[in-house]
Amino acid sequence: MDIHKFYDSIDLGIMLDLLARRIKDRPLLELFRRLLESYCTAPGKGLPIGNLTSQYFGNVYLDEFDHWMKETRRQLEQQRQELPFGEPQQEQSVKHEQQHRVPLRSARQYRGRDSG
């Protein structure tokens, strides 16, 4: 999936906060800050592309979103399974047939009484 103008839309404040969570080396963080601030498409936005760091920074930026999406999907799947109408149509019809199936012996007994 391609996110239109992704690198140009990255918020530098958020990017620096995300990097600070992962990297504890202050001089390296300062170097990254200077690198990030050297290129802006708008005040506080934009990521320099074409160097080796752009892919790394992009992955760091999207990592938290990716984890949030996976957790949200897991929660939605769990909620869907708990809803009575959340089952696929095929599963509903199988359960309906199982609930309303008349045992063969009972049907024979019923017919025997009718014709008796």
Rosetta silent file (secondary structure, phi, psi, omega in degrees, C-alpha in Angstrom):
SEQUENCE: MDIHKFYDSIDLGIMLDLLARRIKDRPLLELFRRLLESYCTAPGKGLPIGNLTSQYFGNVYLDEFDHWMKETRRQLEQQRQELPFGEPQQEQSVKHEQQHRVPLRSARQYRGRDSG
SCORE:     score description
SCORE:     0.000 S_00000001
   1 L     0.000  138.012 -179.924    0.000    0.000    0.000 S_00000001
   2 L  -108.393  127.456  177.488    1.303    3.457   -0.872 S_00000001
   3 L   -98.392  116.368 -175.928    0.514    6.380    1.401 S_00000001
   4 L   -59.013  127.401  177.852    0.354    9.543   -0.682 S_00000001
   5 L    56.873   34.480 -176.904    2.976   12.116    0.370 S_00000001
   6 H   -56.308  -54.244 -175.377    3.910    9.956    3.370 S_00000001
   7 H   -64.456  -33.155  178.916    7.428   11.303    3.860 S_00000001
   8 H   -73.402  -20.297 -175.216    6.285   14.899    3.433 S_00000001
   9 H   -97.726   -2.519 -177.570    3.561   14.507    6.062 S_00000001
  10 L   -66.960  128.278  177.866    5.636   13.061    8.927 S_00000001
  11 E   -79.763  121.896 -174.913    5.445   15.208   12.058 S_00000001
  12 H   -68.101  -34.172  177.737    8.994   15.817   13.288 S_00000001
  13 H   -62.538  -45.512  177.735    7.976   16.180   16.941 S_00000001
  14 H   -64.715  -42.331 -179.765    6.273   12.787   16.897 S_00000001
  15 H   -60.113  -45.161 -179.552    9.201   11.281   14.983 S_00000001
  16 H   -66.268  -36.704  176.028   11.715   12.543   17.544 S_00000001
  17 H   -64.175  -42.521  179.208    9.553   11.239   20.427 S_00000001
  18 H   -64.877  -40.449  177.881    9.345    7.809   18.799 S_00000001
  19 H   -65.374  -39.272 -179.568   13.096    7.744   18.248 S_00000001
  20 H   -64.593  -28.348  176.410   13.720    8.761   21.874 S_00000001
  21 H   -68.915  -31.175 -175.051   11.682    5.750   23.041 S_00000001
  22 H   -96.018  -31.633 -172.136   13.945    3.401   21.093 S_00000001
  23 L  -116.056  125.027 -178.457   17.333    5.094   21.265 S_00000001
  24 L  -100.262   -7.584 -179.147   18.965    6.100   24.554 S_00000001
  25 L   -79.471  105.990 -176.595   22.195    7.501   23.078 S_00000001
  26 H   -58.925  -45.692  179.170   21.805   11.322   23.361 S_00000001
  27 H   -60.868  -36.407  177.799   24.483   12.240   20.782 S_00000001
  28 H   -67.638  -41.986  177.091   22.830    9.945   18.219 S_00000001
  29 H   -61.614  -39.517  177.870   19.419   11.451   18.943 S_00000001
  30 H   -64.370  -40.694  176.716   20.888   14.934   18.482 S_00000001
  31 H   -61.510  -45.387  177.945   22.368   13.875   15.145 S_00000001
  32 H   -62.707  -39.185  179.471   18.975   12.511   14.034 S_00000001
  33 H   -61.389  -46.888  179.820   17.266   15.740   15.177 S_00000001
  34 H   -63.451  -40.200  178.127   19.654   17.858   13.089 S_00000001
  35 H   -62.678  -46.371 -178.852   19.200   15.538   10.112 S_00000001
  36 H   -65.845  -38.936 -178.527   15.416   15.657   10.380 S_00000001
  37 H   -77.111   -9.470  179.611   15.297   19.425   10.801 S_00000001
  38 L   -74.661  -13.074 -177.096   17.530   19.947    7.747 S_00000001
  39 L  -137.710  120.427  177.886   14.579   19.150    5.474 S_00000001
  40 L  -138.392  133.590  174.162   11.036   20.432    5.950 S_00000001
  41 L   -89.940  -23.669  176.116    8.127   20.533    3.520 S_00000001
  42 E  -152.895  163.634 -179.966    6.135   22.600    6.030 S_00000001
  43 L   -54.962  119.013  177.973    6.978   23.873    9.515 S_00000001
  44 L    76.096   12.018 -177.899    7.696   20.788   11.640 S_00000001
  45 E  -131.337  151.614  173.118    6.835   18.359    8.840 S_00000001
  46 L   110.409  148.157 -178.544    8.699   16.293    6.306 S_00000001
  47 L  -131.435  129.536  178.922   11.368   13.645    6.180 S_00000001
  48 L   -63.578  130.536  179.715   14.457   13.780    3.973 S_00000001
  49 L  -111.489  162.890  178.700   14.235   11.034    1.372 S_00000001
  50 L    94.826   -1.769  174.850   16.886    9.461   -0.768 S_00000001
  51 L  -114.934  173.958 -175.454   19.267    8.602    2.051 S_00000001
  52 L   -69.267  -20.805 -176.758   19.569    5.403    4.052 S_00000001
  53 H   -80.778  -21.618 -173.852   17.744    6.812    7.082 S_00000001
  54 H   -61.279  -41.412  178.691   14.438    7.578    5.362 S_00000001
  55 H   -66.899  -40.433  179.005   13.303    3.938    5.292 S_00000001
  56 H   -63.165  -49.007  179.819   14.330    3.437    8.919 S_00000001
  57 H   -61.022  -40.540  178.320   12.534    6.583   10.052 S_00000001
  58 H   -61.943  -41.874  178.314    9.459    5.607    8.026 S_00000001
  59 H   -65.925  -40.639  177.490    9.376    2.172    9.656 S_00000001
  60 H   -61.762  -43.784 -177.088    9.753    3.662   13.140 S_00000001
  61 H   -64.314  -40.069 -177.246    6.941    6.120   12.412 S_00000001
  62 H   -86.927  -13.433 -175.688    4.533    3.439   11.139 S_00000001
  63 H   -59.715  -47.332 -178.875    5.451    0.750   13.690 S_00000001
  64 H   -64.586  -40.689  176.839    3.194    2.057   16.454 S_00000001
  65 H   -61.835  -42.077  179.132    0.321    2.515   13.995 S_00000001
  66 H   -60.849  -44.697  178.054    0.848   -1.036   12.744 S_00000001
  67 H   -65.275  -38.290  178.374    0.670   -2.437   16.280 S_00000001
  68 H   -63.756  -43.164  179.274   -2.450   -0.372   16.989 S_00000001
  69 H   -63.386  -42.297  179.234   -4.118   -1.708   13.816 S_00000001
  70 H   -63.404  -43.186 -179.921   -3.293   -5.321   14.704 S_00000001
  71 H   -66.822  -41.139  178.384   -4.675   -4.912   18.235 S_00000001
  72 H   -62.632  -43.157  178.538   -7.811   -3.161   16.948 S_00000001
  73 H   -62.910  -42.373  179.075   -8.391   -5.960   14.437 S_00000001
  74 H   -60.971  -42.951 -179.981   -7.916   -8.589   17.148 S_00000001
  75 H   -66.463  -39.692  178.493  -10.458   -6.822   19.378 S_00000001
  76 H   -65.715  -40.787  177.103  -12.958   -6.482   16.519 S_00000001
  77 H   -62.381  -41.493  179.102  -12.603  -10.174   15.663 S_00000001
  78 H   -64.532  -43.097  178.993  -13.163  -11.082   19.304 S_00000001
  79 H   -66.108  -38.883  179.899  -16.259   -8.873   19.492 S_00000001
  80 H   -61.806  -38.916 -179.104  -17.590  -10.279   16.222 S_00000001
  81 H   -70.391  -25.099 -179.290  -17.352  -13.809   17.596 S_00000001
  82 H   -82.791  -16.660 -178.714  -19.268  -12.804   20.716 S_00000001
  83 L   -81.836  135.975 -179.189  -22.205  -11.356   18.743 S_00000001
  84 L   -65.014  -30.247 -179.933  -25.041  -13.783   17.976 S_00000001
  85 L   -97.498    9.762 -177.628  -25.461  -12.372   14.465 S_00000001
  86 L   -85.770   -3.221 -177.953  -21.745  -12.113   13.875 S_00000001
  87 L   -81.302  147.277  175.336  -21.385  -15.638   12.503 S_00000001
  88 L   -59.477  152.278 -175.325  -21.033  -16.198    8.779 S_00000001
  89 H   -55.778  -40.113 -178.414  -24.280  -17.259    7.054 S_00000001
  90 H   -62.380  -43.078  179.059  -23.050  -20.805    6.408 S_00000001
  91 H   -64.542  -37.181  179.485  -22.328  -21.381   10.108 S_00000001
  92 H   -64.310  -43.786 -177.820  -25.779  -20.023   11.027 S_00000001
  93 H   -68.510  -35.084  177.521  -27.582  -22.380    8.641 S_00000001
  94 H   -65.127  -45.001  178.956  -25.605  -25.412    9.901 S_00000001
  95 H   -63.213  -40.260  179.282  -26.487  -24.549   13.507 S_00000001
  96 H   -61.463  -44.843  178.562  -30.145  -24.024   12.515 S_00000001
  97 H   -62.619  -41.497 -179.438  -30.236  -27.447   10.839 S_00000001
  98 H   -66.207  -37.492 -178.653  -28.610  -29.099   13.851 S_00000001
  99 H   -71.905  -32.141 -173.933  -31.059  -27.482   16.273 S_00000001
 100 H  -107.624   12.154  177.989  -34.157  -28.413   14.221 S_00000001
 101 L   -75.169  132.787  176.703  -33.105  -31.857   13.016 S_00000001
 102 L   -95.576  125.270  178.459  -35.523  -34.572   13.997 S_00000001
 103 L   -57.454  144.206 -175.995  -33.774  -37.831   14.900 S_00000001
 104 H   -57.799  -42.192 -179.545  -34.567  -40.589   12.416 S_00000001
 105 H   -61.974  -40.716 -179.960  -35.992  -42.885   15.100 S_00000001
 106 H   -65.623  -38.487  179.682  -38.365  -40.185   16.303 S_00000001
 107 H   -66.225  -40.813  178.757  -39.613  -39.546   12.787 S_00000001
 108 H   -65.279  -41.193  179.206  -40.296  -43.261   12.244 S_00000001
 109 H   -62.851  -40.262 -178.996  -42.099  -43.484   15.558 S_00000001
 110 H   -64.797  -43.713  178.921  -44.193  -40.447   14.632 S_00000001
 111 H   -65.457  -35.956 -179.837  -45.120  -41.937   11.243 S_00000001
 112 H   -64.962  -37.022  179.182  -45.948  -45.229   12.868 S_00000001
 113 H   -70.399  -35.801 -177.820  -48.417  -43.564   15.204 S_00000001
 114 H   -66.671  -42.114 -174.786  -49.995  -41.631   12.369 S_00000001
 115 H   -85.989   -9.353 -171.192  -50.621  -44.643   10.192 S_00000001
 116 L   -66.665    0.000    0.000  -51.512  -46.844   13.153 S_00000001
